[in-house]
Amino acid sequence: MTTAAVAEQLRVDPARGLTPNEVTRRQREHGDNTLRAATRRGPLRMLLAQFADVMVLVLIAAAIIAALVGDPEDTLAIVAIVILNAVLGFVQEYRAERALAALGAMAAPTARVRRAGEERTVPSHDLVPGDLVLLEAGNVVPADVRLTDSARLSVEEAALTGESVPVEKDTAPTSATDAPLGDRHGMLYKGTSIAAGRGTGIVVATGMRTELGRIAAMLQDDTDVRSPLQLRLAAFGRRLAVLVIGLCTIIFVTGLLRGEPLGLMFMTALSLAVAAIPEALPAVITVSLALGARRMVRQQALIRRLPAVETLGSVTYICTDKTGTLTENRMRVDVVQAPCGSALEASHVRTPLPHVALTIAGVATLCTDVQGAADDAAADDVLVGDPTETALVRWATAHDAHKPSLEQRWPRIAEVPFTSERARMTTVHAAPGHEQRLACTKGAPERVVPHCDRMLRDGALVPIDRAAVLQQAEQMAAAGLRVLAVATNSDHGEPGDPPDALEEHQLLLALVGLIDPPRQEAADAVRTCHTAGIHVVMITGDHPATARAIALRLGIMTDPTAPVLTGRALADLNDEALREQVEHTRVYARVAPEDKLRIVRALQARGEFAAMTGDGVNDAPALKHADIGIAMGLGGTDVAREASHMVLLDDNFATIVQAVREGRRIYDNIRRFVRFVLSTNAGEIWTLFLAPFLGLPLPLLPIHILWMNLVTDGLPGLALAAERAERDVMQRPPRPPQEGIFAHGLWQHAVWVGLLMAALSLGTLAWARHTGNAHWQTMTFTVLTLSQLTHIMAIRSERQSVFRQGVTSNPLLLLAVVATLLLQLATIYVPAMNRVFHTVPLTLGELAACLAIASVVFVAVEFEKFLVRRRGLYADPAAATPAP
C-alpha cells in the first residue's frame, strides 16, 4: 500500500497524528503494545510433574522396599537420588520459561510520537495502530511501522531476518504482497534497531500482532521435546519393573514350596527386588551429563539442559543459521576485478588521472564515512560505520591505503550523499597543489556504470563496454558477492561546478566483491559432521545467491546447480511435500521464522533428530522445538539463548563437533553402565533362581545381596562415567533415533554373562559342599562379587580389548575397583563385619580359588569382543551409513 492509503485506512493525519481521545479509544480496542505470555504451570505443579516419570516411580517403590527390609542407608540413597533429579528437572523447566521474558525485554521502553501536532515521548506499551512514530539512529523500533518519510535510513534486522548487513529503507510500496520480511523496504519491525539515518512512520501493528509477537506466540507452544536417552530409559524402566516383580514372585513362591522359612524368603525376595532395580542409574546419568557439561564449558559450550549433551550423540541433521554461525558476521572484501577483466591487485593499480597518485584502494577508502580509522592495519576494532564501508577501510588499510593519511593529503570539500534512489555516493576532494578537484564514487554497478564513459584495463584507459561490465557484475553477484563499482573523476569544466557534475563522464576503476566470509574452522567442522553421518543444512534469511556461495565454500552443498529452496517456494509446499523435500535440500534462503520451525518439524516427522543453531529472535521458535537448540553466546540474542538447550560461548560452529563427540562418549558410558548393572543383577537373580532347581541351599543371604548392590553397583558403576571416548567415536553413523538402548548385543550380553556368573557361583557352592568345605556360602558370595569386578574391567569398551585401551587409562575406575576389593576383603577378614555379613575368614588357597574362578568372566568377555571385531558379532546389517 502507498503511505497515503495506509494513513487513510488507519484514519490518521500523517502531519498531525492521532488525537488523545482517539489514542484512548484505540488502547481499549487493541490493548497494550506488549508481548503476553500464555498461562503457564505454577512452580508447585512444575515440581510435582518431575515425579511422574516411570523410572522415578520405580525408584520410589525401591525406597519403600528397602525401608521394609530394614536398610535405612539404601532408602536414604534412593530418596536423595529422586529428590536430586526432581530439583534438576524443576530448575531446567523454570529457566526455560524465561524465553518470553527475554523477548519482551527487546521492546523499546519509550517512543517518540507526534500526537495532535505535538511531539512527545510516551511509554512504548501505550502505542496504538495509527500512531505517528519518529525514529533516528540508535532507536529500537517500538512496533511494526510503515514508513512515511525517510532520510538515509538503514535498519539492523539480523536478529529478525538473518540479514548480515543493515537494510536500506524507503517509503516506496513493496510490489509483491507475499514478499519475505527482508524485502519489505517500506516496513520497520518491532525489536529491530535503526543503524543510520532517520524516519517517520505509522504504526500498523502492536503487541502480539507484530512480527515479534508472532514469534512470541510460537514460543508459547508448550510442546515437550524429550531426549533420546529419556525416551529409552522410560521404556527400560517399564520393562524392568515388570520383569523384577515377576522374578521376585517366582523366587518367593519357589522358596516356600521347598520349605524355606516365610520370613527368610520374604526378605530375600525384597532384597533381590532392591538389587535388581538399578537405582544408581539416574545418578550415573546425572554424573555423566554433569561431567560432560563441565568439559564442554572448557570447550566453549555452555549446557543449559543436561540431556542436551547426550542428545547430540543422536543428531542426524544440524540445521544452522548462516550469519554469525557459519560466517564471521563481518563483511570483507573478497575479490577486486578490473572492468571486463580478471582479479587484480588493487594496491598496485593507480589511477591514470593527471596529478592523482592514488591507488584503487585509496579511492575506495576516501569514499567512506567510517570513523576511528588509523594508519595501522591492526586497529580494525575501532572502526565505526556502515559494515560495507568498514570492510572497504579494513581492506584498504591492509593495502597501505590509510584513510587518515589520505584525508590529510586529499581533504574532503564536498559530497553527494548516498540515497536509496541514487544507490551511490560521491565525495569530492581538493587535489594537493592543484586547483582541480577529485571525485571518488562507489555504489551499485547499475547506478555507477551508466555514468562512466571510460574504464581502466591493464593500466590503460579504454572506452567502456557498459553491457559487458554489468554482465560481469551480475556474475559476481550470482557467486554470492555484494558488488560495488568504484569510479573516479577530476574537473573537466570550471572548479566552481556543483559536485554532482563530477559524477558524469567518470572513469570506472574496478568492481569490488564483498562477502560475509565463512569462519576458517567451519569447513573442517562440516566435513567432520559428514564423516560422523550428520547432514548439515543451512537455513538463512539471506539472499539465495549468497547462501549458495557460502554453502559451496563450506562443503554443505557440493553441486553448484543444486536447488536453493526459498521461503516463498517453501510456503507453496504442504507438510507432506515438505517432508519429502527436506531429505534432499541442504540450503534454504529468504526464510521466515515459521519456515524454520516447519523444516525442523518436517525432519522430526521423518524420524530424524534435528539440531538447530541460531542467534536471532527469528531462530527462537525452532531452537525451542528442535531436539536440541544451540544458540550463539557472543552475537546471539537473549531470546535465542533462553530458548536453547546449549549455548556456544565462542559462536563457533566447530564447537558443535566437540559437543557431538562428547554426547556420543556419554551415551557409550551410560550403555556401559546399563550393560554392567543388567549383567551383574542377572547374575544375582540367576544364582538365587536356579539354586533350588539344582537341589542347592539358598546361596546368598539378603545382606549379601544388598551389599553387592551397594558396593559393586555403586562406586565402580559411577566410575564408568569417566571413561574416555573410543577412537572411532566420530567415524560411526549417528544412532538411529528408533534404536533401543539394548541394541548391538547388550541384552544378549547381559543374559549370557548373568548365566555365566550364576554358573561360576553355583559351581563354587556345589564344589565346596561336595568337598565338605564349611565356607561354601562365603566363597559363593566372594566369587559373585569378584566376578562383577572383573566384568566391569572388561566392558570398558564394546569392541576394543582392555589391553589396547590401557588398564590404567581410567584411573578413577581402577581406584573404585581396588576400593571395592578391599571392602569385600573386609567383610571376610574383619571380625565385626563377619558378624554383620555372616561370613567366615577364607584361607589363602580359598581366596586364590575365588579370584581364579571370577577371572573366567573377564576372559569370556574379552573373547566376545574379539568375535565382535573379527566376526561382526551383534552387527546390524541394516545399520545406517555415514552421510555423503
C-alpha positions, 0 to 999 in steps of 0.5 A, spaced: 500 500 500 502 507 498 503 511 505 497 515 503 492 509 503 495 506 509 494 513 513 487 513 510 485 506 512 488 507 519 484 514 519 490 518 521 493 525 519 500 523 517 502 531 519 498 531 525 497 524 528 492 521 532 488 525 537 488 523 545 481 521 545 482 517 539 489 514 542 484 512 548 479 509 544 484 505 540 488 502 547 481 499 549 480 496 542 487 493 541 490 493 548 497 494 550 503 494 545 506 488 549 508 481 548 503 476 553 505 470 555 500 464 555 498 461 562 503 457 564 504 451 570 505 454 577 512 452 580 508 447 585 505 443 579 512 444 575 515 440 581 510 435 582 510 433 574 518 431 575 515 425 579 511 422 574 516 419 570 516 411 570 523 410 572 522 415 578 516 411 580 520 405 580 525 408 584 520 410 589 517 403 590 525 401 591 525 406 597 519 403 600 522 396 599 528 397 602 525 401 608 521 394 609 527 390 609 530 394 614 536 398 610 535 405 612 542 407 608 539 404 601 532 408 602 536 414 604 540 413 597 534 412 593 530 418 596 536 423 595 537 420 588 529 422 586 529 428 590 536 430 586 533 429 579 526 432 581 530 439 583 534 438 576 528 437 572 524 443 576 530 448 575 531 446 567 523 447 566 523 454 570 529 457 566 526 455 560 520 459 561 524 465 561 524 465 553 518 470 553 521 474 558 527 475 554 523 477 548 519 482 551 525 485 554 527 487 546 521 492 546 523 499 546 521 502 553 519 509 550 517 512 543 517 518 540 510 520 537 507 526 534 500 526 537 495 532 535 501 536 532 505 535 538 511 531 539 512 527 545 515 521 548 510 516 551 511 509 554 512 504 548 506 499 551 501 505 550 502 505 542 496 504 538 495 502 530 495 509 527 500 512 531 505 517 528 512 514 530 519 518 529 525 514 529 533 516 528 539 512 529 540 508 535 532 507 536 529 500 537 523 500 533 517 500 538 512 496 533 511 494 526 511 501 522 510 503 515 514 508 513 512 515 511 518 519 510 525 517 510 532 520 510 538 515 509 535 510 513 538 503 514 535 498 519 539 492 523 534 486 522 539 480 523 536 478 529 529 478 525 531 476 518 538 473 518 540 479 514 548 480 515 548 487 513 543 493 515 537 494 510 536 500 506 529 503 507 524 507 503 517 509 503 516 506 496 510 500 496 513 493 496 510 490 489 509 483 491 504 482 497 507 475 499 514 478 499 519 475 505 520 480 511 527 482 508 524 485 502 519 489 505 523 496 504 517 500 506 516 496 513 520 497 520 519 491 525 518 491 532 525 489 536 529 491 530 534 497 531 535 503 526 543 503 524 543 510 520 539 515 518 532 517 520 524 516 519 517 517 520 512 512 520 505 509 522 504 504 526 500 498 523 501 493 528 502 492 536 503 487 541 502 480 539 500 482 532 507 484 530 512 480 527 515 479 534 509 477 537 508 472 532 514 469 534 512 470 541 506 466 540 510 460 537 514 460 543 508 459 547 507 452 544 508 448 550 510 442 546 515 437 550 521 435 546 524 429 550 531 426 549 533 420 546 536 417 552 529 419 556 525 416 551 529 409 552 530 409 559 522 410 560 521 404 556 527 400 560 524 402 566 517 399 564 520 393 562 524 392 568 519 393 573 515 388 570 520 383 569 523 384 577 516 383 580 515 377 576 522 374 578 521 376 585 514 372 585 517 366 582 523 366 587 518 367 593 513 362 591 519 357 589 522 358 596 516 356 600 514 350 596 521 347 598 520 349 605 524 355 606 522 359 612 516 365 610 520 370 613 527 368 610 524 368 603 520 374 604 526 378 605 530 375 600 525 376 595 525 384 597 532 384 597 533 381 590 527 386 588 532 392 591 538 389 587 535 388 581 532 395 580 538 399 578 537 405 582 544 408 581 542 409 574 539 416 574 545 418 578 550 415 573 546 419 568 546 425 572 554 424 573 555 423 566 551 429 563 554 433 569 561 431 567 560 432 560 557 439 561 563 441 565 568 439 559 564 442 554 564 449 558 572 448 557 570 447 550 566 453 549 559 450 550 555 452 555 549 446 557 543 449 559 539 442 559 543 436 561 540 431 556 542 436 551 549 433 551 547 426 550 542 428 545 547 430 540 550 423 540 543 422 536 543 428 531 542 426 524 541 433 521 544 440 524 540 445 521 544 452 522 543 459 521 548 462 516 550 469 519 554 469 525 554 461 525 557 459 519 560 466 517 564 471 521 558 476 521 563 481 518 563 483 511 570 483 507 572 484 501 573 478 497 575 479 490 577 486 486 576 485 478 578 490 473 572 492 468 571 486 463 577 483 466 580 478 471 582 479 479 587 484 480 591 487 485 588 493 487 594 496 491 598 496 485 593 499 480 593 507 480 589 511 477 591 514 470 588 521 472 593 527 471 596 529 478 592 523 482 597 518 485 592 514 488 591 507 488 584 503 487 584 502 494 585 509 496 579 511 492 575 506 495 577 508 502 576 516 501 569 514 499 567 512 506 564 515 512 567 510 517 570 513 523 576 511 528 580 509 522 588 509 523 594 508 519 595 501 522 592 495 519 591 492 526 586 497 529 580 494 525 576 494 532 575 501 532 572 502 526 565 505 526 560 505 520 556 502 515 559 494 515 560 495 507 564 501 508 568 498 514 570 492 510 572 497 504 577 501 510 579 494 513 581 492 506 584 498 504 588 499 510 591 492 509 593 495 502 597 501 505 591 505 503 590 509 510 584 513 510 587 518 515 593 519 511 589 520 505 584 525 508 590 529 510 593 529 503 586 529 499 581 533 504 574 532 503 570 539 500 564 536 498 559 530 497 553 527 494 550 523 499 548 516 498 540 515 497 536 509 496 534 512 489 541 514 487 544 507 490 551 511 490 555 516 493 560 521 491 565 525 495 569 530 492 576 532 494 581 538 493 587 535 489 594 537 493 597 543 489 592 543 484 586 547 483 582 541 480 578 537 484 577 529 485 571 525 485 571 518 488 564 514 487 562 507 489 555 504 489 551 499 485 554 497 478 547 499 475 547 506 478 555 507 477 556 504 470 551 508 466 555 514 468 562 512 466 564 513 459 571 510 460 574 504 464 581 502 466 584 495 463 591 493 464 593 500 466 590 503 460 584 507 459 579 504 454 572 506 452 567 502 456 563 496 454 557 498 459 553 491 457 559 487 458 561 490 465 554 489 468 554 482 465 560 481 469 557 484 475 551 480 475 556 474 475 559 476 481 553 477 484 550 470 482 557 467 486 554 470 492 558 477 492 555 484 494 558 488 488 560 495 488 563 499 482 568 504 484 569 510 479 573 516 479 573 523 476 577 530 476 574 537 473 573 537 466 569 544 466 570 550 471 572 548 479 566 552 481 561 546 478 556 543 483 559 536 485 554 532 482 557 534 475 563 530 477 559 524 477 558 524 469 563 522 464 567 518 470 572 513 469 570 506 472 576 503 476 574 496 478 568 492 481 569 490 488 566 483 491 564 483 498 562 477 502 560 475 509 566 470 509 565 463 512 569 462 519 576 458 517 574 452 522 567 451 519 569 447 513 573 442 517 567 442 522 562 440 516 566 435 513 567 432 520 559 432 521 559 428 514 564 423 516 560 422 523 553 421 518 550 428 520 547 432 514 548 439 515 543 444 512 543 451 512 537 455 513 538 463 512 534 469 511 539 471 506 539 472 499 539 465 495 545 467 491 549 468 497 547 462 501 549 458 495 556 461 495 557 460 502 554 453 502 559 451 496 565 454 500 563 450 506 562 443 503 554 443 505 552 443 498 557 440 493 553 441 486 553 448 484 546 447 480 543 444 486 536 447 488 536 453 493 529 452 496 526 459 498 521 461 503 516 463 498 517 456 494 517 453 501 510 456 503 507 453 496 509 446 499 504 442 504 507 438 510 507 432 506 511 435 500 515 438 505 517 432 508 519 429 502 523 435 500 527 436 506 531 429 505 534 432 499 535 440 500 541 442 504 540 450 503 534 454 504 534 462 503 529 468 504 526 464 510 521 466 515 521 464 522 515 459 521 519 456 515 524 454 520 520 451 525 516 447 519 523 444 516 525 442 523 518 439 524 518 436 517 525 432 519 522 430 526 516 427 522 521 423 518 524 420 524 530 424 524 533 428 530 534 435 528 539 440 531 538 447 530 543 453 531 541 460 531 542 467 534 536 471 532 529 472 535 527 469 528 531 462 530 527 462 537 521 458 535 525 452 532 531 452 537 525 451 542 522 445 538 528 442 535 531 436 539 536 440 541 537 448 540 544 451 540 544 458 540 550 463 539 553 466 546 557 472 543 552 475 537 546 471 539 540 474 542 537 473 549 531 470 546 535 465 542 539 463 548 533 462 553 530 458 548 536 453 547 538 447 550 546 449 549 549 455 548 556 456 544 560 461 548 565 462 542 559 462 536 563 457 533 560 452 529 566 447 530 564 447 537 558 443 535 563 437 533 566 437 540 559 437 543 557 431 538 563 427 540 562 428 547 554 426 547 556 420 543 562 418 549 556 419 554 551 415 551 557 409 550 558 410 558 551 410 560 550 403 555 556 401 559 553 402 565 546 399 563 550 393 560 554 392 567 548 393 572 543 388 567 549 383 567 551 383 574 543 383 577 542 377 572 547 374 575 544 375 582 537 373 580 540 367 576 544 364 582 538 365 587 533 362 581 536 356 579 539 354 586 533 350 588 532 347 581 539 344 582 537 341 589 542 347 592 541 351 599 539 358 598 546 361 596 546 368 598 543 371 604 539 378 603 545 382 606 549 379 601 545 381 596 544 388 598 551 389 599 553 387 592 548 392 590 551 397 594 558 396 593 559 393 586 553 397 583 555 403 586 562 406 586 565 402 580 558 403 576 559 411 577 566 410 575 564 408 568 562 415 567 569 417 566 571 413 561 574 416 555 571 416 548 573 410 543 577 412 537 572 411 532 567 415 536 566 420 530 567 415 524 560 411 526 553 413 523 549 417 528 544 412 532 538 411 529 533 415 533 528 408 533 534 404 536 533 401 543 538 402 548 539 394 548 541 394 541 548 391 538 548 385 543 547 388 550 541 384 552 544 378 549 550 380 553 547 381 559 543 374 559 549 370 557 554 373 562 548 373 568 548 365 566 555 365 566 556 368 573 550 364 576 554 358 573 561 360 576 557 361 583 553 355 583 559 351 581 563 354 587 557 352 592 556 345 589 564 344 589 565 346 596 559 342 599 561 336 595 568 337 598 565 338 605 568 345 605 564 349 611 565 356 607 561 354 601 556 360 602 562 365 603 566 363 597 559 363 593 558 370 595 566 372 594 566 369 587 559 373 585 562 379 587 569 378 584 566 376 578 562 383 577 569 386 578 572 383 573 566 384 568 566 391 569 574 391 567 572 388 561 566 392 558 570 398 558 569 398 551 564 394 546 569 392 541 576 394 543 580 389 548 582 392 555 589 391 553 589 396 547 585 401 551 590 401 557 588 398 564 590 404 567 587 409 562 581 410 567 584 411 573 578 413 577 575 406 575 581 402 577 581 406 584 573 404 585 575 397 583 581 396 588 576 400 593 571 395 592 576 389 593 578 391 599 571 392 602 569 385 600 576 383 603 573 386 609 567 383 610 571 376 610 577 378 614 574 383 619 571 380 625 565 385 626 563 385 619 563 377 619 558 378 624 554 383 620 555 379 613 555 372 616 561 370 613 567 366 615 575 368 614 577 364 607 584 361 607 589 363 602 588 357 597 580 359 598 581 366 596 586 364 590 580 359 588 575 365 588 579 370 584 581 364 579 574 362 578 571 370 577 577 371 572 573 366 567 568 372 566 573 377 564 576 372 559 569 370 556 568 377 555 574 379 552 573 373 547 566 376 545 569 382 543 574 379 539 568 375 535 565 382 535 571 385 531 573 379 527 566 376 526 561 382 526 558 379 532 551 383 534 552 387 527 546 390 524 546 389 517 541 394 516 545 399 520 545 406 517 551 409 513 555 415 514 552 421 510 555 423 503 
